[in-house]
Amino acid sequence: MPLFKKRTVGKPGEWYYCLEHKKVEEGPECPAKDRFGPYATRAEAEHAMQTARERNLQWENDPKWHDAPAAGAPDDD
């Protein structure tokens, strides 16, 4: 029995943003590696890249993700 079933048809109401084709899709048309989602609405999927930019900026400025190097540990620079 396969661990993951391949869905060829998406569920109505599931929206994705395809990174390969740079377009919004209802249901997963493209492989998972090439898409963001699912989103609840088409509008959310249309703003997927902006949402990703905002989240990346938050993570880059989050002090929990930028721990100070341990004493005596060499820097990666």
Beta strands, then each sheet from edge to edge (+ up, - down):
strand 1: 15-18
strand 2: 23-26
strand 3: 35-39
sheet 1: 2+ 1- 3+
end
